[in-house]
Amino acid sequence: MLTIYHNPRCSKSRNTLQLIEAAGITPEVVLYLENPLNAEEIGSLLTKLGIFARDLLRKGESDYKGNNLKNPELSEQQLIDFMAQYPKLIERPIVVKGDQAVLGRPPENVNRFL
């Protein structure tokens, strides 16, 4: 079973979902902007992705700049808490299969799960 953390307004997210569906898979689609993730869920995704919170941040977002998230002294937990509070900060899409996940940037990254 695949799960995609999806933003329908994002072309990369739409393209990734298209690749999954073209492979004959109907994933669980989580619209994370409408149903924000809590800090624990974000932490779990980071573990599955094998990356740090800073690597999942969308650095071009106004919430990134407005909250001075560039500050290197912010802890991993503080960054996760900001992503829980401001879900637009989360890079997308994220595709999960079991205990592994990939970031759909580029969308072809999802091919390892298909």
C-alpha positions, 0 to 999 in steps of 0.5 A: 500500500502506498500513501502520498502526502499530496498538494493538488496545486503542486505540479510535482505532486500531481505528476508523482500521483499520475506515475503511481496511478499509471502503474495501476496503483490506487494510493491513499491520498493525504491532503496534508494542507487540509489535514495538517500532520502533527509533530509525531507524524512529521518525525515518523516521515523524516525517519522513513525518508532518512533525512533531517527536518531542515532537509524537508523545509520549503525554504522559499515559503514566507513562513520560512522567512517570517519565522527565521527558520534559517537560524542554525541554532533551531533544534530538530524538534523546533523545526518539526514543530514549525512544520506542524504549525505551518504545513506549507513548509513541508516539501512535497510530495512524500510517498510512503511504502511501509517503513520507507519513503521518498520525496517526489522531487523529481517525480521519478523518485517514486519509481522505486516503489512501483 
